[in-house]
Amino acid sequence: MLGTSDQPKSIMASALRLSQLAVGSKAVVRGLSSQRPASLRLREMGVLPGVAITLLRTAPLGDPLEIQVRGYNLTLRKSEAEHVMVEMLKAEG
């Protein structure tokens, strides 16, 4: 029982904001801010905890960001990406 209650704290301690990823990085969604009005919209589009994403590209000034999630490309404002917590996936090889 202790392991399950400690696990979310350790995962969130290593989490980054989606807006902090480098282009080409792969990560797993670990959480969304529930205070944001856009969080429901993001969830409806498949950005859910446990889902793998890839940051495909950013606009020249860094906003918006394009990610690949569940087999399709999704463009997010940087302000929306600030509220998506992710954990980097280790590179294969």
Buried (B, 14 or more C-beta within 10 A) or exposed (E): EEEEEEEEEEBEEEBBBBBBBEEEBBBBBBBBBEEBEBBEEBEEEBBBBEBEBBBBEBEEEEBBBBBBBEEEEBEBEBEBBBBBBBBBEEEEE
